[in-house]
């Protein structure tokens, strides 16, 4: 809890108080549901559900700071790809009530885009991610955490290389340079985007303060647009460059295997529709732009599962992968899978 | 957490709604399916449809208050109307047929009247990729209708009358005319070409995204917040997909797609008041604008009333028109006065 503001002003205090009350109500809800579920002798799901909520006792502030750590990663990736430089240093510093320190970005360079449309997409996303970092920093005020150390390197031991090697996109010991080509850039963006969408999706029910809930909803939708853009471009280019689809599929599989056995990821290759309640759709071949189950509900991941992916580790660890020194947050440990 | 309201006699006018609410509480547990379980289905059994066990008479109620639950019910029914519209549009475009009766009827505890769908036909897609996108989205929208209906249970509103007609008097044409994409009195047929289909999908997608963005923080029940967030994300992926395809085709081969998307955005924005709640797909000379965001990078949001302004094609406070000739079904049905 070292990042909690010591004296953050009456307004934030009020928000936190209100948040604490609502969280108590939610715990009460889960306890009730749990008890009744046990009576009904259908315990497993309710236990899982309850533990999800109760295990995540972070305040809104802590949760937003975690999400900001993810935003730093994405914003730096796009900023370097588009401009060759990272975010301004003023956008990386801790708030006066935070004891965190600024970590460095390793690697990162400008992409020489071949397809002018990909360049335009990258610039749009870069601008928007930078705005989101600024927004979250302003919202968090004195409690804002500094940027943690981030690995955007292009060496054989860099995070992207390790991720792409796990997906068999490069051979063991071979470097993957995320900034070397349009395709590498898109695959790297793909690796990050869907994960952050799932983080915001799962965060929706954990945020208490109404204003933060509005912000969370706006950020969820924004990230889903970005993710859809990247997936659509890969899918489209994949119609002629088949490896883009199979490589995206492989990346999805890596993400899905890092974060445990729950199915919460899907590649982009076409799939035959099955089990639709509209029979006429079944058997048709469809794209796979939306990572969702057959219920049409986009996947979500708790922070610990997101960290499995970004730490590139299926076990309970506190750092690694894209965050060599871990997050600047109160929740830093990945899930034990 | 005692919901004492459930135990006291209520005025007749509220009786039915309360009954519907109990069913809703039972079926709200459908949201737990997202987590792979059905414990709450048993836990919150409906008052008239299951045999309570000796030990659950304490009436477990998965909601902070009954008012919140009624509000959630209204919100989900409102969102279900939007899902009906989108699902019918995509399924008819893809298959030539609409939703089966089982997916448009009212719930047992609801008194809304089922409406018919006017217009719509199968699109002969030229670009196989567009066909694949349309199928994927159609399947998701059907799933959304099914999911929302399951969550609402007996309180489910019937499908209202829907106009997805491609003739000159249809709702799509009316919006296209307002946008000057076609001349006054001329038809805009969403089913005539890939391009028209994409523009018609664009007309609806962004509006529904703003509806979810604006509605999310009003939902009180935790499980429903999670479910709504999932549909919200999925719909945002759909909107991002449609905007990306329009931008790519508009940039490479059909510039009119860029300008027409901008005109449609302006028309939508003109219906919902003076606040800028809509954006086209073109950025500046070096950027796209796939994501319609504010200066903070947050997706734009509309109130329910503003959403209905756009879908009723009317800037005033009315209870029907445009894509919903008889209005949407449920307690949220009036557009905002602008």
Contacts between the chains, C-beta under 8 A, distances in Angstrom:
chain1	res1	chain2	res2	distance
A	22	B	64	7.9
A	25	B	64	5.1
A	26	B	222	5.4
A	28	B	1	5.5
A	29	B	1	7.1
A	29	B	62	5.5
A	29	B	63	7.4
A	29	B	64	7.5
A	29	B	222	6.2
A	30	B	222	7.8
A	32	B	1	5.7
A	32	B	60	4.7
A	32	B	61	7.5
A	32	B	62	7.1
A	33	B	39	7.0
A	33	B	40	5.5
A	33	B	43	5.6
A	33	B	44	7.9
A	33	B	60	6.5
A	33	B	62	5.7
A	35	B	60	7.4
A	36	B	39	8.0
A	36	B	40	7.7
A	36	B	42	7.5
A	36	B	43	3.5
A	36	B	44	7.2
A	36	B	56	5.7
A	36	B	60	4.4
A	37	B	39	3.5
A	37	B	40	6.5
A	37	B	42	6.8
A	37	B	43	4.9
A	39	B	43	7.6
A	39	B	53	6.3
A	39	B	55	5.1
A	39	B	56	6.0
A	40	B	39	6.6
A	40	B	42	3.3
A	40	B	43	5.7
A	40	B	53	7.1
A	40	B	56	7.6
A	41	B	42	8.0
A	42	B	37	7.3
A	42	B	38	6.3
A	42	B	39	4.4
A	42	B	41	7.8
A	42	B	42	5.4
A	43	B	39	6.7
A	44	B	37	6.4
A	44	B	39	7.6
A	45	B	32	5.9
A	45	B	35	6.0
A	45	B	36	6.0
A	45	B	37	1.6
A	45	B	38	6.4
A	45	B	39	4.7
A	46	B	32	7.9
A	46	B	37	6.4
A	46	B	39	3.6
A	46	B	40	6.9
A	46	B	43	7.4
A	48	B	35	6.2
A	48	B	36	7.7
A	48	B	37	6.8
A	49	B	32	6.5
A	49	B	35	5.4
A	49	B	37	6.6
A	49	B	39	7.4
A	52	B	35	7.7
A	53	B	222	7.2
A	117	B	247	7.6
A	117	B	248	6.2
A	117	B	251	5.7
A	117	B	252	7.6
A	117	B	288	7.3
A	119	B	286	7.5
A	120	B	283	7.0
A	120	B	286	6.3
A	120	B	287	5.4
A	120	B	288	4.4
A	121	B	288	5.4
A	121	B	290	6.8
A	123	B	283	7.9
A	123	B	286	5.5
A	123	B	287	4.5
A	123	B	288	7.9
A	124	B	283	5.7
A	124	B	287	4.4
A	124	B	288	4.8
A	124	B	289	6.4
A	124	B	290	6.3
A	124	B	291	7.1
A	125	B	291	7.9
A	127	B	287	6.7
A	128	B	291	6.1
A	128	B	293	5.7
A	128	B	297	4.7
A	129	B	297	7.1
A	130	B	297	7.8
A	131	B	293	7.4
A	131	B	295	6.4
A	131	B	296	5.7
A	131	B	297	3.6
A	132	B	296	7.1
A	132	B	297	3.7
A	132	B	298	7.7
A	134	B	296	7.4
A	134	B	297	7.9
A	135	B	296	3.8
A	135	B	297	5.8
A	135	B	298	6.9
A	197	B	233	5.9
A	200	B	229	7.9
A	200	B	233	7.7
A	201	B	226	7.9
A	201	B	229	5.0
A	201	B	230	6.0
A	201	B	233	5.1
A	202	B	226	7.7
A	204	B	216	6.7
A	204	B	225	5.6
A	204	B	226	6.4
A	204	B	228	7.6
A	204	B	229	3.5
A	204	B	232	7.9
A	205	B	222	5.1
A	205	B	223	7.7
A	205	B	225	4.3
A	205	B	226	4.3
A	205	B	229	6.9
A	210	B	217	4.9
A	211	B	217	7.9
A	213	B	216	6.2
A	213	B	217	3.7
A	214	B	213	7.9
A	214	B	216	7.2
A	214	B	217	4.7
A	214	B	301	7.0
A	215	B	298	6.2
A	216	B	216	7.7
A	217	B	212	7.2
A	217	B	213	4.9
A	217	B	214	7.9
A	217	B	216	3.8
A	217	B	217	6.4
A	217	B	229	7.5
A	217	B	232	6.6
A	217	B	299	7.5
A	217	B	301	7.2
A	218	B	213	5.7
A	218	B	293	7.7
A	218	B	294	7.6
A	218	B	296	7.7
A	218	B	298	3.0
A	218	B	299	4.6
A	218	B	300	7.8
A	218	B	301	6.5
A	219	B	297	7.3
A	219	B	298	6.1
A	219	B	299	7.7
A	220	B	229	6.3
A	220	B	232	6.2
A	220	B	233	5.8
A	220	B	236	7.2
A	220	B	299	7.8
A	221	B	209	5.7
A	221	B	212	7.3
A	221	B	213	5.2
A	221	B	232	6.3
A	221	B	233	7.4
A	221	B	236	4.3
A	221	B	299	3.5
A	222	B	236	7.9
A	222	B	291	5.6
A	222	B	293	5.3
A	222	B	297	5.8
A	222	B	298	6.2
A	222	B	299	4.7
A	224	B	232	7.8
A	224	B	233	4.6
A	224	B	234	7.7
A	224	B	236	3.4
A	224	B	237	5.0
A	224	B	240	6.3
A	225	B	236	5.6
A	225	B	237	7.8
A	225	B	239	6.6
A	225	B	240	3.8
A	225	B	243	7.4
A	225	B	290	6.0
A	225	B	291	3.7
A	225	B	292	7.8
A	225	B	293	7.9
A	225	B	299	7.1
A	226	B	240	7.2
A	226	B	290	7.8
A	226	B	291	6.3
A	227	B	237	6.7
A	227	B	240	7.2
A	228	B	236	7.0
A	228	B	237	4.2
A	228	B	238	7.4
A	228	B	239	7.5
A	228	B	240	2.9
A	228	B	241	4.9
A	228	B	244	6.7
A	228	B	290	8.0
A	229	B	240	5.4
A	229	B	243	7.9
A	229	B	244	5.0
A	229	B	290	4.8
A	229	B	291	7.5
A	231	B	237	7.7
A	231	B	241	7.8
A	232	B	240	7.1
A	232	B	241	5.1
A	232	B	244	4.3
A	232	B	245	6.6
A	233	B	244	6.7
A	233	B	248	7.7
A	235	B	129	7.4
A	236	B	129	6.3
A	236	B	245	7.8
A	236	B	248	6.8
A	239	B	129	6.1
A	270	B	132	6.0
A	273	B	135	6.4
A	273	B	136	7.9
A	273	B	139	5.0
A	276	B	139	5.0
A	276	B	142	5.6
A	276	B	143	7.2
A	277	B	100	7.2
A	277	B	102	7.7
A	277	B	103	6.2
A	277	B	142	5.7
A	277	B	143	7.4
A	277	B	146	5.0
A	278	B	91	5.6
A	278	B	95	7.1
A	278	B	97	8.0
A	278	B	99	6.5
A	278	B	100	6.7
A	278	B	103	7.7
A	278	B	138	7.4
A	278	B	139	7.6
A	278	B	142	4.6
A	279	B	100	7.8
A	280	B	91	7.5
A	280	B	94	7.9
A	280	B	95	3.9
A	280	B	96	7.9
A	280	B	97	5.7
A	281	B	91	7.2
A	281	B	94	6.8
A	281	B	95	6.5
A	281	B	135	6.6
A	281	B	138	6.0
A	281	B	139	5.2
A	281	B	142	6.8
A	284	B	94	7.3
A	284	B	135	4.8
A	285	B	132	6.3
A	285	B	135	7.2
A	286	B	132	5.4
A	286	B	133	7.9
A	286	B	135	3.9
A	286	B	136	3.9
A	286	B	139	6.3
A	287	B	129	7.1
A	287	B	132	4.1
A	287	B	133	5.2
A	287	B	135	7.5
A	287	B	136	4.7
A	288	B	136	6.8
A	289	B	133	6.8
A	289	B	136	6.2
A	289	B	237	5.9
A	289	B	238	7.8
A	289	B	241	4.8
A	290	B	136	6.8
A	290	B	140	6.1
A	290	B	234	5.3
A	290	B	237	4.2
A	290	B	238	6.8
A	290	B	241	7.7
A	291	B	237	7.7
A	292	B	140	6.5
A	292	B	230	7.2
A	292	B	233	7.9
A	292	B	234	5.0
A	292	B	237	7.8
A	293	B	34	7.6
A	294	B	143	6.4
A	295	B	33	6.7
A	295	B	34	6.8
A	295	B	143	5.3
A	295	B	146	7.7
A	295	B	147	5.2
A	296	B	139	7.6
A	296	B	140	4.2
A	296	B	141	7.3
A	296	B	142	7.8
A	296	B	143	3.2
A	296	B	144	4.7
A	296	B	147	6.3
A	296	B	230	7.9
A	296	B	231	6.7
A	296	B	234	5.5
A	297	B	34	5.3
A	297	B	143	7.9
A	297	B	147	6.8
A	297	B	227	6.4
A	297	B	230	3.4
A	297	B	231	6.3
A	297	B	234	6.7
A	298	B	229	7.9
A	298	B	230	4.8
A	298	B	231	7.7
A	298	B	232	7.9
A	298	B	233	3.5
A	298	B	234	4.6
A	298	B	237	6.8
A	299	B	230	7.7
A	300	B	226	7.1
A	300	B	229	7.2
A	300	B	230	6.7
